Amino acid sequence: MPEIIPGDKEFETIPSIKDKALRINLNENIYGTFAEIGAGQETVRNFFRAGGASGTIAKTISAYDKDFSDAIYGVEKDGRYVTESRLKKMLSHEINLIEERIVRENHPNKMFFAYANTVATIDFAKKYKGHGWVGIRFQSRPDEAYSEIILHIRFKETEAVLQQQTLGNLGVNLVYGAFYKHDQPRKLLRYLYDHIDQDKIEIDTINFSGPKFEEVDNRLMSLQLIKNGMTEAIIFGPDGNNILPARILYKKNVLALRGSFRPVTKVNIDMFEKSLDIFSKENRVDKNKTLTIFEITLSNLRAEGEIDEQDFMDRARLLCSLGYTVMISNFQEYYKLVEYFSNFTRARMGLTMGVNNLVDIFDEKYYRHLSGGILEAFGKLFFKDLKVYLYPMRNSDGSYITSDNLKVHPRMKELYKFFKYNGKVVDIEDFNPEVLNIFSREVLRMIENGEPGWEKMLPEGVSEIIKQKALFSCKTAEVTN
């Protein structure tokens, strides 16, 4: 029986995996190739089992042996096989073969596609759960240029057979979504998890391209991954494009600055630059292998219970325009952020924060869900090779609050002293006192009310972008040619 789930406005019937495969097979105009290398061999099996596959499947290939794979798709410079580069070569090769071997004049109504995956499932020691790249290149009309959907997955199941079955279901959902839901990419994204529990697989990167997705903003689609519970964090490079977290974080020293950045101000930049200077001088920190990240938590993207996507776009655009790497996460607590980084690197880490943020870290209410409470959280946070770089706060009398005189809850004093005097908290001393009176919320209020003077509180070039794009409800938008 088909599964019934609540849709946006009414109950929707979700077809079974078999029904999806059968609908594809029975469409006489859909025709293509399945190429699955590594451990991903299950997708095409669903189409064969559904019946009627002879009119759909031009070829299925499993270049399981590495030498055969290299002979067909070429040798990767890094010698790896489970990569985006390998997947794209597979898609290009298979589409080119279809175009070469099938005469269009004899099949004027055919819509060609190539589905591919390159996957490594869990190892025998069960130390690495595995991951993979999955993609499809397809047409929605015979005379149309190809569109493409590429995604990266991380397995969570602990048995290879279960991972393969989950991948097979995901593959059917992707092929089905490409042909029947390409005009609704947000729904297509959700439907990738049809008949798959979210605790079985994580989709941490997705990119849409081609004529069917010209209006799709991949940054917003990545945000949907977090909103839908498909992943915990996404990363954008300075060019605004999605980056696979594992690729950019691997074996890197990481310095992260969390904030609302609504908008990014001179204070944020001073915090970043001064903490980076200290971090770069730490032992075993190679500046050439250091990644700096401006992180925004999901809770900071919410407005009246929902994520304000335009607000997100405004913040990300400004940070990327300044040349920074941006991370959007679902981590409210800092220890979860550190745990996430630890999945990809064992190098040194640093967290840049203001006084209020550090005081909040020592608030027990954030750790009541942990059986070990705040001690468990701090064990996860500080047992790593991590330091906190503390930016001071100025009092109304002109004095400064630093790590030496900040106040935590009386029950937390000894715990704070332990980490403080073990060198885990480092004061940023070479700060710029002239920017300490700048607060993002005050700048935002001035922008929204059209008050003058906010421009000088922001990094160079940011105010021009805000005005040109009318960001943050700016009332002084400029019209440019």
VOGU-3710 file (C-alpha; in Angstrom, 3 decimals, decimal comma):
1> mpeiipgdke> 0,000/0,000/0,000  1,268/3,506/-0,764  2,345/5,519/2,243  0,177/8,506/3,210  1,883/11,524/4,743  0,804/15,127/5,352  1,800/17,463/2,536  1,889/21,240/2,452  -1,868/21,648/2,272  -3,370/18,176/2,171
11> fetipsikdk> -2,473/14,539/2,494  -0,262/13,269/-0,300  0,125/9,708/-1,455  3,740/8,649/-1,720  4,229/5,891/-4,279  6,308/2,905/-3,259  9,846/2,427/-4,550  8,524/-0,263/-6,908  5,746/2,020/-8,186  8,240/4,820/-8,840
21> alrinlneni> 10,542/2,514/-10,788  7,604/1,073/-12,723  6,327/4,512/-13,699  9,750/5,361/-15,099  9,888/2,028/-16,947  6,455/2,474/-18,466  7,287/5,925/-19,838  8,352/4,997/-23,358  10,260/8,262/-23,796  12,652/7,875/-20,841
31> ygtfaeigag> 15,839/6,078/-21,843  19,256/5,930/-20,259  22,171/4,282/-18,501  22,903/3,239/-14,919  26,572/3,303/-13,901  27,291/2,212/-10,326  30,848/1,654/-9,104  32,230/0,747/-5,727  29,650/-0,572/-3,270  26,639/1,124/-4,875
41> qetvrnffra> 25,016/-1,639/-6,923  21,401/-1,515/-5,843  19,619/1,249/-7,761  19,175/-0,428/-11,123  18,085/-3,643/-9,392  14,878/-1,866/-8,358  14,112/-1,006/-11,980  14,707/-4,578/-13,153  12,497/-5,970/-10,403  9,668/-3,521/-11,140
51> ggasgtiakt> 9,287/-4,924/-14,661  9,149/-3,275/-18,074  12,783/-2,146/-17,869  13,721/-3,173/-21,413  12,432/0,096/-22,868  14,117/2,239/-20,224  17,567/0,839/-19,560  20,032/1,260/-22,407  22,854/-0,205/-20,359  23,832/-0,923/-16,793
61> isaydkdfsd> 27,496/-1,030/-15,852  29,363/-1,878/-12,677  33,047/-1,136/-13,167  33,837/-2,647/-9,797  37,504/-3,302/-10,512  39,610/-0,145/-10,232  41,649/-0,895/-13,352  38,506/-1,325/-15,432  37,056/1,833/-13,902  40,191/3,780/-14,806
71> aiygvekdgr> 40,158/2,363/-18,334  36,599/3,560/-18,839  36,463/6,874/-16,985  40,115/7,872/-16,724  42,553/8,114/-13,838  41,930/10,642/-11,069  44,889/12,870/-10,210  44,509/12,133/-6,517  44,037/8,404/-7,094  40,656/8,412/-5,353
81> yvtesrlkkm> 37,419/6,974/-6,677  34,662/8,203/-4,378  34,817/11,829/-5,513  32,675/14,395/-7,239  35,174/14,540/-10,082  34,788/10,806/-10,698  31,002/11,060/-10,641  30,979/13,877/-13,200  33,283/11,912/-15,491  30,912/8,954/-15,245
91> lsheinliee> 27,884/11,071/-16,133  29,641/12,738/-19,061  31,002/9,468/-20,436  27,668/7,655/-20,306  25,648/10,518/-21,816  28,176/10,860/-24,628  27,848/7,144/-25,414  24,059/7,374/-25,604  24,274/10,356/-27,934  26,807/8,535/-30,115
101> rivrenhpnk> 24,965/5,234/-30,332  21,317/6,272/-30,500  20,239/8,048/-33,652  18,048/10,978/-32,687  16,190/10,930/-35,995  14,997/7,400/-35,247  13,964/8,296/-31,708  12,696/11,902/-31,825  10,762/11,638/-28,543  13,422/10,048/-26,367
111> mffayantva> 14,572/11,876/-23,232  18,033/10,582/-22,360  19,547/10,273/-18,904  22,571/8,894/-17,108  22,390/7,939/-13,456  25,644/7,283/-11,600  27,013/6,701/-8,147  30,444/6,010/-6,695  30,255/4,741/-3,143  32,267/3,275/-0,281
121> tidfakkykg> 30,161/1,527/2,353  31,206/0,731/5,922  34,576/-0,971/6,357  35,055/-4,361/8,045  36,351/-2,743/11,215  33,251/-0,508/11,239  35,460/2,480/11,947  34,377/4,453/8,889  30,689/4,284/8,035  31,188/5,214/4,414
131> hgwvgirfqs> 30,035/7,874/1,999  29,335/8,429/-1,676  28,484/10,692/-4,582  25,202/10,243/-6,437  23,972/12,106/-9,509  21,785/12,195/-12,574  22,085/14,064/-15,870  18,782/14,176/-17,731  16,455/15,844/-20,214  12,835/16,806/-19,648
141> rpdeayseii> 12,338/17,315/-23,397  14,151/15,603/-26,294  15,431/18,891/-27,725  16,579/20,296/-24,386  20,090/20,664/-22,994  20,890/18,430/-20,045  20,171/19,338/-16,451  21,967/17,799/-13,509  21,511/16,972/-9,837  24,565/15,923/-7,815
151> lhirfketea> 24,591/15,133/-4,106  26,938/13,749/-1,479  25,784/11,282/1,141  27,157/9,980/4,422  25,950/6,637/5,709  24,788/6,197/9,299  23,792/2,526/9,280  26,299/0,006/10,582  25,745/-2,849/8,111  26,931/-2,703/4,476
161> vlqqqtlgnl> 23,851/-4,558/3,194  21,526/-2,056/4,850  23,522/0,846/3,426  23,266/-0,640/-0,065  19,498/-1,047/0,254  19,122/2,537/1,436  21,251/3,755/-1,456  19,082/1,795/-3,895  15,958/3,524/-2,585  17,659/6,918/-2,727
171> gvnlvygafy> 18,669/6,308/-6,337  15,111/5,501/-7,399  13,844/8,597/-5,601  16,421/10,712/-7,426  15,611/9,359/-10,896  11,882/9,696/-10,240  12,272/13,198/-8,843  14,379/14,335/-11,789  11,669/13,437/-14,296  8,506/14,142/-12,325
181> khdqprkllr> 9,431/16,765/-9,708  12,091/18,902/-11,433  9,682/21,844/-11,501  9,403/21,662/-7,680  13,005/21,330/-6,492  12,186/21,826/-2,816  9,715/18,988/-2,894  12,145/16,938/-4,952  14,646/17,369/-2,154  12,212/16,151/0,496
191> ylydhidqdk> 11,102/13,226/-1,615  14,667/11,909/-1,740  13,911/10,484/1,697  10,734/8,664/0,657  10,776/5,276/2,421  14,117/6,157/4,044  14,437/7,040/7,733  16,488/10,180/8,302  18,735/8,382/10,765  19,939/6,064/7,986
201> ieidtinfsg> 21,613/8,535/5,669  22,775/12,152/5,582  22,782/14,396/2,525  25,310/17,121/3,278  25,792/18,665/-0,185  23,518/19,094/-3,188  23,816/21,119/-6,383  21,301/21,671/-9,175  22,412/22,904/-12,592  21,180/23,157/-16,175
211> pkfeevdnrl> 18,140/24,697/-17,888  15,547/23,145/-15,560  17,214/24,747/-12,552  18,247/28,177/-13,802  16,169/29,824/-11,074  17,443/27,546/-8,304  19,785/29,082/-5,738  21,931/26,215/-4,477  22,638/28,068/-1,245  18,940/28,107/-0,445
221> mslqlikngm> 18,616/24,480/-1,452  21,440/23,676/0,951  19,567/25,537/3,651  16,652/23,187/2,992  18,946/20,296/3,900  19,205/21,717/7,415  15,541/22,707/7,621  14,509/19,198/6,604  16,860/17,538/9,079  18,946/15,963/6,300
231> teaiifgpdg> 22,245/17,339/7,605  23,619/19,347/10,515  25,856/21,814/8,710  26,532/23,291/5,281  29,483/25,369/4,086  29,803/28,045/1,376  33,052/29,265/-0,098  33,866/32,930/-0,760  32,395/32,510/-4,252  29,053/31,610/-2,654
241> nnilparily> 29,074/28,027/-3,924  28,454/24,943/-1,806  31,526/23,114/-0,530  31,634/19,544/0,746  32,488/19,932/4,481  34,755/16,877/4,495  36,794/18,260/1,624  37,441/21,701/3,090  37,861/20,648/6,745  40,062/17,589/6,219
251> kknvlalrgs> 43,186/17,796/8,422  42,842/21,577/8,728  43,422/23,842/11,698  40,046/25,483/12,243  39,222/28,878/13,733  35,486/29,585/13,980  33,674/32,810/14,776  29,998/32,458/15,631  27,617/35,368/15,268  24,375/36,644/13,837
261> frpvtkvnid> 26,228/38,913/11,371  23,034/40,840/10,817  24,861/42,624/9,332  28,582/41,920/9,659  30,260/44,880/11,413  33,732/46,224/12,096  33,611/44,521/15,509  33,179/41,120/13,865  36,133/41,761/11,593  38,317/43,003/14,447
271> mfeksldifs> 37,457/39,882/16,469  38,300/37,695/13,495  41,572/39,368/12,517  42,969/39,658/16,043  42,079/36,095/17,034  43,507/34,738/13,772  46,768/36,511/14,495  47,012/34,789/17,905  45,846/31,423/16,561  48,388/31,475/13,741
281> kenrvdknkt> 51,220/31,805/16,276  50,139/28,775/18,306  52,320/25,688/18,244  51,605/23,249/15,404  49,446/25,746/13,512  50,400/26,054/9,860  48,724/29,160/8,463  48,655/27,554/5,019  46,609/24,703/6,467  44,260/26,873/8,495
291> ltifeitlsn> 40,587/27,388/7,703  38,659/30,312/9,158  34,886/30,013/9,305  32,118/32,507/10,024  29,386/30,341/11,534  25,684/31,134/11,885  23,555/28,765/13,935  20,133/27,725/12,756  18,510/29,329/15,795  19,863/32,688/14,626
301> lraegeideq> 18,132/32,279/11,275  14,664/31,984/12,752  12,036/34,692/12,757  8,739/33,977/14,506  9,450/30,261/14,502  10,420/29,996/10,833  13,699/30,495/9,026  13,735/33,819/7,190  15,439/32,649/4,031  15,917/36,097/2,535
311> dfmdrarllc> 17,565/37,215/5,751  19,892/34,230/5,464  20,758/35,154/1,899  21,570/38,709/2,933  24,024/37,599/5,621  25,688/34,939/3,496  26,062/37,303/0,526  27,789/39,957/2,617  30,202/37,543/4,299  31,081/35,863/1,016
321> slgytvmisn> 31,615/39,259/-0,625  34,319/39,920/1,972  36,085/36,715/0,974  35,074/34,575/3,946  33,951/30,966/4,255  30,467/30,702/5,760  28,995/27,819/7,721  25,319/27,375/8,611  24,820/24,827/11,364  22,173/23,252/13,538
331> fqeyyklvey> 24,413/23,385/16,611  23,124/25,490/19,450  25,868/24,372/21,832  29,528/24,990/21,065  30,608/21,464/22,021  28,495/20,080/19,159  30,293/22,388/16,746  33,657/21,128/17,991  32,487/17,505/17,731  31,469/18,150/14,139
341> fsnftrarmg> 34,877/19,582/13,224  36,491/16,591/14,926  34,859/14,280/12,385  37,214/15,688/9,760  40,325/16,961/11,532  42,475/16,331/14,587  44,469/19,516/14,172  44,210/22,517/16,472  40,911/24,355/16,818  39,929/27,764/18,073
351> ltmgvnnlvd> 36,665/29,495/18,893  36,457/33,278/18,806  33,729/34,742/20,995  32,641/37,691/23,070  32,205/37,812/26,831  28,471/37,093/26,760  28,988/33,962/24,683  31,603/32,618/27,087  29,327/33,291/30,073  26,539/31,394/28,309
361> ifdekyyrhl> 28,821/28,393/27,840  28,991/28,123/31,625  25,189/28,178/31,985  23,961/24,749/33,122  20,540/25,111/31,500  22,028/24,339/28,083  23,195/20,892/29,180  20,230/19,424/31,049  19,608/16,977/28,208  23,015/15,379/28,804
371> sggileafgk> 23,242/12,612/31,389  26,575/14,034/32,516  25,343/17,623/32,416  27,810/20,443/31,936  30,810/18,255/32,838  30,032/15,937/29,930  29,685/18,917/27,589  32,972/20,452/28,727  34,707/17,127/28,381  33,614/17,049/24,740
381> lffkdlkvyl> 34,474/20,703/24,224  37,874/21,058/25,857  39,414/17,609/25,708  40,205/18,413/22,089  43,159/20,595/21,184  41,030/23,721/21,465  41,266/27,239/22,842  38,761/30,061/23,224  39,884/33,522/22,089  37,956/36,039/24,128
391> ypmrnsdgsy> 37,086/39,495/22,830  36,508/42,016/25,658  33,394/43,996/26,523  33,457/47,639/27,599  31,507/48,719/30,666  29,628/52,011/30,865  32,436/53,428/33,044  35,006/52,717/30,325  36,556/49,663/31,988  36,814/46,299/30,203
401> itsdnlkvhp> 35,477/42,860/31,015  38,062/40,183/30,219  38,688/36,585/31,244  40,161/37,881/34,508  37,043/39,628/35,803  34,025/38,177/33,996  31,387/36,659/36,265  29,888/33,205/35,875  27,345/31,485/38,121  28,815/30,852/41,607
411> rmkelykffk> 28,549/27,083/41,097  30,646/27,414/37,928  33,502/29,502/39,373  35,876/26,631/40,073  35,137/24,972/36,741  35,812/28,250/34,966  39,054/28,763/36,866  40,204/25,268/35,902  39,917/25,969/32,181  41,069/29,557/32,486
421> yngkvvdied> 44,303/28,723/34,291  45,028/25,743/32,094  45,361/28,087/29,148  42,095/27,183/27,445  40,847/30,798/27,484  43,043/33,436/25,824  42,275/37,158/25,926  42,422/39,203/22,747  44,418/42,166/23,992  45,319/43,975/20,778
431> fnpevlnifs> 41,699/44,935/20,073  40,467/48,167/18,538  38,714/50,158/21,295  37,112/52,482/18,743  34,744/49,753/17,483  33,626/48,299/20,817  30,516/50,474/20,850  29,230/48,961/17,582  26,398/46,449/17,938  24,737/44,630/15,043
441> revlrmieng> 21,242/45,078/16,455  21,720/48,859/16,621  23,092/48,959/13,075  20,137/46,888/11,880  17,673/49,246/13,593  19,275/52,246/11,883  19,169/50,531/8,482  15,506/49,593/8,844  14,545/53,103/10,002  16,582/54,887/7,362
451> epgwekmlpe> 18,747/56,652/9,934  22,105/58,044/8,737  25,521/57,060/10,028  25,366/53,267/10,042  27,639/52,994/7,020  30,787/53,850/8,965  30,143/50,952/11,374  30,552/48,339/8,639  33,574/46,968/6,759  34,506/48,725/3,542
461> gvseiikqka> 32,158/47,975/0,678  29,418/46,357/2,761  27,175/49,421/3,005  27,244/49,796/-0,792  26,017/46,223/-1,241  23,277/46,725/1,350  22,048/49,828/-0,445  22,293/48,413/-3,942  20,475/45,204/-3,040  18,095/46,775/-0,504
471> lfscktaevt> 19,211/44,238/2,087  17,780/44,115/5,598  14,808/46,257/4,504  17,191/49,092/3,705  15,227/52,277/2,947  18,059/53,994/1,102  18,434/51,515/-1,774  20,444/52,843/-4,691  19,651/52,136/-8,316  22,733/51,188/-10,321
481> n> 23,230/50,648/-13,998
//
